[in-house]
Amino acid sequence: PNSVSSLEAVVSTQSTGALTSTYTVKIESSLPHSLYNFTVPDVKLRSEGPFQHVNLAFLPIRKSVHQEQATRASFTALTIIVLSMVLAANHATLVPVFTQVYHSV
């Protein structure tokens, strides 16, 4: 299912003696990009005190089954292509081996 999340954070700032300080708040996600479409928000803020309240919108959207199947099919096709290339490159060695195995059965 699609999910909507709103993250709230309270940033604790350390006083550096300056009146205002600039910070960047960024979240990270462990959701796989192969299964979800999302952007990771970041917010730049100025703090004039020891605390700053920040709202971040995180909107992961699950990819459709069609996209997952297309990705899986792409990996399968890539595997078959690479295997075919290896067999083609080594055909002079592999043909006699396969012929010997065929005749021994």
CYANA upper distance limits for C-alpha pairs under 8 A (distance plus 0.5 A):
  1 PRO  CA     61 ILE  CA      8.48
  1 PRO  CA     62 ARG  CA      7.27
  2 ASN  CA     60 PRO  CA      7.63
  2 ASN  CA     61 ILE  CA      5.72
  2 ASN  CA     62 ARG  CA      6.44
  3 SER  CA     59 LEU  CA      7.12
  3 SER  CA     60 PRO  CA      6.78
  3 SER  CA     61 ILE  CA      7.07
  4 VAL  CA     58 PHE  CA      7.25
  4 VAL  CA     59 LEU  CA      5.54
  4 VAL  CA     60 PRO  CA      7.40
  5 SER  CA     57 ALA  CA      6.79
  5 SER  CA     58 PHE  CA      5.78
  5 SER  CA     59 LEU  CA      6.49
  6 SER  CA     55 ASN  CA      7.38
  6 SER  CA     56 LEU  CA      6.39
  6 SER  CA     57 ALA  CA      5.19
  6 SER  CA     58 PHE  CA      6.44
  7 LEU  CA     55 ASN  CA      6.25
  7 LEU  CA     56 LEU  CA      5.55
  7 LEU  CA     57 ALA  CA      6.70
  7 LEU  CA     58 PHE  CA      7.63
  8 GLU  CA     53 HIS  CA      7.84
  8 GLU  CA     54 VAL  CA      6.30
  8 GLU  CA     55 ASN  CA      5.13
  8 GLU  CA     56 LEU  CA      6.79
  9 ALA  CA     53 HIS  CA      6.47
  9 ALA  CA     54 VAL  CA      5.74
  9 ALA  CA     55 ASN  CA      6.98
  9 ALA  CA     56 LEU  CA      8.47
 10 VAL  CA     51 PHE  CA      6.96
 10 VAL  CA     52 GLN  CA      6.12
 10 VAL  CA     53 HIS  CA      5.17
 10 VAL  CA     54 VAL  CA      6.76
 11 VAL  CA     51 PHE  CA      6.09
 11 VAL  CA     52 GLN  CA      5.73
 11 VAL  CA     53 HIS  CA      6.99
 11 VAL  CA     54 VAL  CA      8.03
 12 SER  CA     50 PRO  CA      6.38
 12 SER  CA     51 PHE  CA      5.41
 12 SER  CA     52 GLN  CA      7.40
 13 THR  CA     47 SER  CA      8.11
 13 THR  CA     49 GLY  CA      8.02
 13 THR  CA     50 PRO  CA      5.57
 13 THR  CA     51 PHE  CA      6.56
 13 THR  CA     52 GLN  CA      8.39
 14 GLN  CA     50 PRO  CA      7.13
 15 SER  CA     50 PRO  CA      7.56
 19 LEU  CA     48 GLU  CA      6.52
 20 THR  CA     46 ARG  CA      6.89
 20 THR  CA     47 SER  CA      6.03
 20 THR  CA     48 GLU  CA      5.14
 20 THR  CA     49 GLY  CA      8.20
 21 SER  CA     46 ARG  CA      6.01
 21 SER  CA     47 SER  CA      5.88
 21 SER  CA     48 GLU  CA      7.23
 22 THR  CA     44 LYS  CA      7.49
 22 THR  CA     45 LEU  CA      6.14
 22 THR  CA     46 ARG  CA      4.97
 22 THR  CA     47 SER  CA      6.94
 23 TYR  CA     44 LYS  CA      6.13
 23 TYR  CA     45 LEU  CA      5.86
 23 TYR  CA     46 ARG  CA      6.83
 23 TYR  CA     47 SER  CA      8.22
 24 THR  CA     42 ASP  CA      7.25
 24 THR  CA     43 VAL  CA      6.06
 24 THR  CA     44 LYS  CA      4.86
 24 THR  CA     45 LEU  CA      6.86
 25 VAL  CA     42 ASP  CA      5.96
 25 VAL  CA     43 VAL  CA      5.69
 25 VAL  CA     44 LYS  CA      6.88
 25 VAL  CA     45 LEU  CA      8.40
 26 LYS  CA     40 VAL  CA      7.86
 26 LYS  CA     41 PRO  CA      6.65
 26 LYS  CA     42 ASP  CA      4.68
 26 LYS  CA     43 VAL  CA      7.00
 27 ILE  CA     40 VAL  CA      6.83
 27 ILE  CA     41 PRO  CA      7.08
 27 ILE  CA     42 ASP  CA      7.24
 28 GLU  CA     40 VAL  CA      7.09
 29 SER  CA     40 VAL  CA      7.95
 31 LEU  CA     35 LEU  CA      8.17
 31 LEU  CA     36 TYR  CA      7.36
 32 PRO  CA     36 TYR  CA      6.74
 33 HIS  CA     37 ASN  CA      6.67
 33 HIS  CA     38 PHE  CA      8.12
 34 SER  CA     63 LYS  CA      8.45
 34 SER  CA     68 GLU  CA      8.03
 35 LEU  CA     62 ARG  CA      6.49
 35 LEU  CA     63 LYS  CA      5.98
 35 LEU  CA     68 GLU  CA      7.52
 36 TYR  CA     60 PRO  CA      6.57
 36 TYR  CA     61 ILE  CA      5.92
 36 TYR  CA     62 ARG  CA      4.94
 36 TYR  CA     63 LYS  CA      5.77
 37 ASN  CA     60 PRO  CA      6.27
 37 ASN  CA     61 ILE  CA      5.70
 37 ASN  CA     62 ARG  CA      6.86
 37 ASN  CA     63 LYS  CA      6.95
 38 PHE  CA     58 PHE  CA      8.10
 38 PHE  CA     59 LEU  CA      6.69
 38 PHE  CA     60 PRO  CA      5.15
 38 PHE  CA     61 ILE  CA      6.90
 39 THR  CA     58 PHE  CA      7.91
 39 THR  CA     59 LEU  CA      8.07
 39 THR  CA     60 PRO  CA      8.10
 40 VAL  CA     58 PHE  CA      7.33
 41 PRO  CA     56 LEU  CA      7.09
 41 PRO  CA     57 ALA  CA      7.44
 41 PRO  CA     58 PHE  CA      7.26
 42 ASP  CA     56 LEU  CA      7.94
 43 VAL  CA     54 VAL  CA      8.47
 43 VAL  CA     56 LEU  CA      8.03
 47 SER  CA     51 PHE  CA      7.72
 47 SER  CA     52 GLN  CA      6.67
 63 LYS  CA     67 GLN  CA      6.84
 63 LYS  CA     68 GLU  CA      7.58
 64 SER  CA     68 GLU  CA      7.14
 65 VAL  CA     69 GLN  CA      6.62
 66 HIS  CA     70 ALA  CA      6.62
 67 GLN  CA     71 THR  CA      6.71
 68 GLU  CA     72 ARG  CA      6.70
 69 GLN  CA     73 ALA  CA      6.48
 70 ALA  CA     74 SER  CA      6.59
 71 THR  CA     75 PHE  CA      6.95
 72 ARG  CA     76 THR  CA      6.79
 73 ALA  CA     77 ALA  CA      6.55
 74 SER  CA     78 LEU  CA      6.59
 75 PHE  CA     79 THR  CA      6.70
 76 THR  CA     80 ILE  CA      6.82
 77 ALA  CA     81 ILE  CA      6.65
 78 LEU  CA     82 VAL  CA      6.67
 79 THR  CA     83 LEU  CA      6.61
 80 ILE  CA     84 SER  CA      6.56
 81 ILE  CA     85 MET  CA      6.70
 82 VAL  CA     86 VAL  CA      6.76
 83 LEU  CA     87 LEU  CA      6.71
 84 SER  CA     88 ALA  CA      6.53
 85 MET  CA     89 ALA  CA      6.56
 86 VAL  CA     90 ASN  CA      6.74
 87 LEU  CA     91 HIS  CA      6.17
 87 LEU  CA     94 LEU  CA      8.09
 90 ASN  CA     94 LEU  CA      6.65
 91 HIS  CA     95 VAL  CA      6.20
 92 ALA  CA     96 PRO  CA      7.94
 93 THR  CA     97 VAL  CA      7.49
 94 LEU  CA     98 PHE  CA      6.62
 95 VAL  CA     99 THR  CA      6.56
 96 PRO  CA    100 GLN  CA      6.60
 97 VAL  CA    101 VAL  CA      6.76
 98 PHE  CA    102 TYR  CA      6.54
 99 THR  CA    103 HIS  CA      6.69
100 GLN  CA    104 SER  CA      6.69
101 VAL  CA    105 VAL  CA      7.00
